[in-house]
């Protein structure tokens, strides 16, 4: 199974997921989404594979969310644009196999996803 991991190397949960994939000898493409932000269609595809609205992919504890976005009524497209403009708003890590995806936190979600 070829996998992609949308990865933030500074995030402990993201490092944990990548280490697990490597330990399992999985073929994985690592995408540092902070250095190489997703394109709009790619983000929309990931959301479709996760089967969640954009709001559920947003890290609500990020300072920029609290200062610029929290408490406002946002349409789906505006939330997608916010994540495109500020990739650190995206939850991580996201594991994607081309057909489905999972936000692998806690790590047990990744275990279940790979079964």
C-alpha atoms as an extended CHARMM CRD file, in Angstrom:
* protein
*
       115  EXT
         1         1  UNK       CA              0.0000000000        0.0000000000        0.0000000000  PROA      1               0.0000000000
         2         2  UNK       CA              1.4900000000        3.3410000000       -1.0520000000  PROA      2               0.0000000000
         3         3  UNK       CA              0.7680000000        6.0370000000        1.4720000000  PROA      3               0.0000000000
         4         4  UNK       CA              1.1980000000        9.7730000000        1.8200000000  PROA      4               0.0000000000
         5         5  UNK       CA              1.6740000000       11.4230000000        5.1660000000  PROA      5               0.0000000000
         6         6  UNK       CA              0.9990000000       15.1290000000        5.4750000000  PROA      6               0.0000000000
         7         7  UNK       CA              3.6630000000       15.6840000000        8.0690000000  PROA      7               0.0000000000
         8         8  UNK       CA              4.9260000000       18.3940000000       10.3990000000  PROA      8               0.0000000000
         9         9  UNK       CA              8.3430000000       17.3060000000       11.7170000000  PROA      9               0.0000000000
        10        10  UNK       CA              7.9530000000       19.5770000000       14.7680000000  PROA      10              0.0000000000
        11        11  UNK       CA              4.7950000000       17.7400000000       15.8670000000  PROA      11              0.0000000000
        12        12  UNK       CA              5.2980000000       14.7940000000       18.2190000000  PROA      12              0.0000000000
        13        13  UNK       CA              2.1430000000       13.0040000000       16.9800000000  PROA      13              0.0000000000
        14        14  UNK       CA              3.2460000000       13.4220000000       13.3830000000  PROA      14              0.0000000000
        15        15  UNK       CA              6.7350000000       12.0750000000       14.1440000000  PROA      15              0.0000000000
        16        16  UNK       CA              5.1590000000        9.1660000000       16.0240000000  PROA      16              0.0000000000
        17        17  UNK       CA              2.9580000000        8.2580000000       13.0470000000  PROA      17              0.0000000000
        18        18  UNK       CA              5.8530000000        8.4610000000       10.5980000000  PROA      18              0.0000000000
        19        19  UNK       CA              8.0360000000        6.3020000000       12.8590000000  PROA      19              0.0000000000
        20        20  UNK       CA              5.2570000000        3.7140000000       13.0660000000  PROA      20              0.0000000000
        21        21  UNK       CA              4.8840000000        3.6350000000        9.2620000000  PROA      21              0.0000000000
        22        22  UNK       CA              8.6400000000        3.2630000000        8.8760000000  PROA      22              0.0000000000
        23        23  UNK       CA              8.7470000000        0.4990000000       11.5080000000  PROA      23              0.0000000000
        24        24  UNK       CA              6.0440000000       -1.3260000000        9.5550000000  PROA      24              0.0000000000
        25        25  UNK       CA              8.1850000000       -0.9980000000        6.3910000000  PROA      25              0.0000000000
        26        26  UNK       CA              5.3670000000        0.8520000000        4.6610000000  PROA      26              0.0000000000
        27        27  UNK       CA              6.0870000000        2.7180000000        1.4570000000  PROA      27              0.0000000000
        28        28  UNK       CA              5.3120000000        6.3000000000        2.4170000000  PROA      28              0.0000000000
        29        29  UNK       CA              5.6680000000        9.6470000000        0.6700000000  PROA      29              0.0000000000
        30        30  UNK       CA              6.3580000000       12.3260000000        3.2590000000  PROA      30              0.0000000000
        31        31  UNK       CA              4.8350000000       15.7070000000        2.4770000000  PROA      31              0.0000000000
        32        32  UNK       CA              5.9430000000       18.5160000000        4.7560000000  PROA      32              0.0000000000
        33        33  UNK       CA              2.8250000000       20.5750000000        4.1980000000  PROA      33              0.0000000000
        34        34  UNK       CA              4.2660000000       23.6160000000        5.9650000000  PROA      34              0.0000000000
        35        35  UNK       CA              7.0980000000       23.8470000000        3.4190000000  PROA      35              0.0000000000
        36        36  UNK       CA              5.0000000000       22.5760000000        0.4940000000  PROA      36              0.0000000000
        37        37  UNK       CA              1.4130000000       23.6920000000        1.1530000000  PROA      37              0.0000000000
        38        38  UNK       CA             -1.4090000000       21.7870000000       -0.4520000000  PROA      38              0.0000000000
        39        39  UNK       CA             -3.1230000000       23.1250000000       -3.5360000000  PROA      39              0.0000000000
        40        40  UNK       CA             -6.8310000000       23.8310000000       -3.2550000000  PROA      40              0.0000000000
        41        41  UNK       CA             -7.9340000000       20.7150000000       -5.1590000000  PROA      41              0.0000000000
        42        42  UNK       CA             -5.5990000000       18.5210000000       -3.1120000000  PROA      42              0.0000000000
        43        43  UNK       CA             -6.9910000000       19.8830000000        0.1510000000  PROA      43              0.0000000000
        44        44  UNK       CA            -10.5670000000       19.4120000000       -1.0570000000  PROA      44              0.0000000000
        45        45  UNK       CA             -9.7180000000       15.8520000000       -2.0610000000  PROA      45              0.0000000000
        46        46  UNK       CA             -8.2090000000       15.1320000000        1.3630000000  PROA      46              0.0000000000
        47        47  UNK       CA            -11.3380000000       16.5250000000        3.0400000000  PROA      47              0.0000000000
        48        48  UNK       CA            -13.4970000000       14.3170000000        0.8230000000  PROA      48              0.0000000000
        49        49  UNK       CA            -11.3940000000       11.2690000000        1.6930000000  PROA      49              0.0000000000
        50        50  UNK       CA            -11.5570000000       12.1210000000        5.3950000000  PROA      50              0.0000000000
        51        51  UNK       CA            -15.3240000000       12.6200000000        4.9790000000  PROA      51              0.0000000000
        52        52  UNK       CA            -15.2950000000       15.6740000000        7.2310000000  PROA      52              0.0000000000
        53        53  UNK       CA            -16.0870000000       19.3600000000        6.8070000000  PROA      53              0.0000000000
        54        54  UNK       CA            -13.1880000000       21.8220000000        6.7230000000  PROA      54              0.0000000000
        55        55  UNK       CA            -13.9250000000       23.0140000000       10.2600000000  PROA      55              0.0000000000
        56        56  UNK       CA            -13.1120000000       19.5300000000       11.6030000000  PROA      56              0.0000000000
        57        57  UNK       CA             -9.6230000000       19.6850000000       10.0620000000  PROA      57              0.0000000000
        58        58  UNK       CA             -8.7380000000       22.9610000000       11.7570000000  PROA      58              0.0000000000
        59        59  UNK       CA             -6.4920000000       23.0900000000       14.8180000000  PROA      59              0.0000000000
        60        60  UNK       CA             -8.5410000000       25.3260000000       17.0580000000  PROA      60              0.0000000000
        61        61  UNK       CA             -5.7390000000       25.8920000000       19.5720000000  PROA      61              0.0000000000
        62        62  UNK       CA             -3.4880000000       27.6240000000       17.0410000000  PROA      62              0.0000000000
        63        63  UNK       CA             -2.8990000000       31.2700000000       17.8920000000  PROA      63              0.0000000000
        64        64  UNK       CA             -3.8990000000       32.4430000000       14.4100000000  PROA      64              0.0000000000
        65        65  UNK       CA             -7.2460000000       30.6370000000       14.7210000000  PROA      65              0.0000000000
        66        66  UNK       CA             -7.9220000000       32.2820000000       18.0530000000  PROA      66              0.0000000000
        67        67  UNK       CA             -6.9670000000       35.7740000000       16.8740000000  PROA      67              0.0000000000
        68        68  UNK       CA             -8.2820000000       35.8010000000       13.3010000000  PROA      68              0.0000000000
        69        69  UNK       CA            -11.0080000000       33.1980000000       12.9340000000  PROA      69              0.0000000000
        70        70  UNK       CA            -12.5540000000       31.9440000000       16.1890000000  PROA      70              0.0000000000
        71        71  UNK       CA            -16.1120000000       32.9520000000       16.9510000000  PROA      71              0.0000000000
        72        72  UNK       CA            -16.9340000000       33.9210000000       13.3860000000  PROA      72              0.0000000000
        73        73  UNK       CA            -19.3460000000       32.1080000000       11.0900000000  PROA      73              0.0000000000
        74        74  UNK       CA            -17.2340000000       30.7350000000        8.2450000000  PROA      74              0.0000000000
        75        75  UNK       CA            -18.4060000000       29.1360000000        5.0350000000  PROA      75              0.0000000000
        76        76  UNK       CA            -16.6390000000       25.9470000000        3.8810000000  PROA      76              0.0000000000
        77        77  UNK       CA            -14.7370000000       27.7370000000        1.0970000000  PROA      77              0.0000000000
        78        78  UNK       CA            -13.4610000000       30.4050000000        3.5080000000  PROA      78              0.0000000000
        79        79  UNK       CA            -12.1790000000       27.7340000000        5.9030000000  PROA      79              0.0000000000
        80        80  UNK       CA            -10.4210000000       25.9610000000        3.0420000000  PROA      80              0.0000000000
        81        81  UNK       CA             -8.8270000000       29.2560000000        2.0050000000  PROA      81              0.0000000000
        82        82  UNK       CA             -7.7390000000       29.8550000000        5.6080000000  PROA      82              0.0000000000
        83        83  UNK       CA             -5.9430000000       26.4770000000        5.6430000000  PROA      83              0.0000000000
        84        84  UNK       CA             -4.3700000000       27.1680000000        2.2590000000  PROA      84              0.0000000000
        85        85  UNK       CA             -3.1330000000       30.5590000000        3.4970000000  PROA      85              0.0000000000
        86        86  UNK       CA             -2.1270000000       29.2340000000        6.9480000000  PROA      86              0.0000000000
        87        87  UNK       CA             -1.1930000000       25.5350000000        6.6260000000  PROA      87              0.0000000000
        88        88  UNK       CA             -0.3740000000       25.2800000000       10.3300000000  PROA      88              0.0000000000
        89        89  UNK       CA             -4.1430000000       25.4020000000       10.9300000000  PROA      89              0.0000000000
        90        90  UNK       CA             -4.4310000000       21.8560000000        9.5550000000  PROA      90              0.0000000000
        91        91  UNK       CA             -4.6520000000       18.9220000000       11.9300000000  PROA      91              0.0000000000
        92        92  UNK       CA             -1.8170000000       16.4580000000       11.6160000000  PROA      92              0.0000000000
        93        93  UNK       CA             -0.7190000000       13.9380000000       10.7040000000  PROA      93              0.0000000000
        94        94  UNK       CA             -2.9870000000       13.0040000000        7.8250000000  PROA      94              0.0000000000
        95        95  UNK       CA             -2.3740000000        9.5940000000        6.2940000000  PROA      95              0.0000000000
        96        96  UNK       CA             -3.7690000000        9.0970000000        2.8010000000  PROA      96              0.0000000000
        97        97  UNK       CA             -3.7740000000        6.0010000000        0.5890000000  PROA      97              0.0000000000
        98        98  UNK       CA             -5.3660000000        7.5050000000       -2.5270000000  PROA      98              0.0000000000
        99        99  UNK       CA             -8.8320000000        6.1810000000       -1.6230000000  PROA      99              0.0000000000
       100       100  UNK       CA             -9.3150000000        7.1980000000        1.9840000000  PROA      100             0.0000000000
       101       101  UNK       CA             -7.5780000000        9.1850000000        4.6820000000  PROA      101             0.0000000000
       102       102  UNK       CA             -7.3020000000        9.4310000000        8.4390000000  PROA      102             0.0000000000
       103       103  UNK       CA             -6.1140000000       12.0190000000       10.9240000000  PROA      103             0.0000000000
       104       104  UNK       CA             -3.7410000000        9.7720000000       12.8620000000  PROA      104             0.0000000000
       105       105  UNK       CA             -4.1420000000       11.1920000000       16.3280000000  PROA      105             0.0000000000
       106       106  UNK       CA             -4.1650000000        9.3430000000       18.5080000000  PROA      106             0.0000000000
       107       107  UNK       CA             -1.8840000000        6.7320000000       16.9270000000  PROA      107             0.0000000000
       108       108  UNK       CA             -4.5600000000        4.0670000000       17.4400000000  PROA      108             0.0000000000
       109       109  UNK       CA             -6.5090000000        5.6520000000       14.5850000000  PROA      109             0.0000000000
       110       110  UNK       CA             -3.5650000000        4.8500000000       12.3020000000  PROA      110             0.0000000000
       111       111  UNK       CA             -3.4670000000        1.2470000000       13.5680000000  PROA      111             0.0000000000
       112       112  UNK       CA             -7.1710000000        0.8200000000       12.7620000000  PROA      112             0.0000000000
       113       113  UNK       CA             -6.7690000000        2.5270000000        9.3720000000  PROA      113             0.0000000000
       114       114  UNK       CA             -4.0250000000        0.1330000000        8.2870000000  PROA      114             0.0000000000
       115       115  UNK       CA             -5.9530000000       -3.0410000000        9.2050000000  PROA      115             0.0000000000
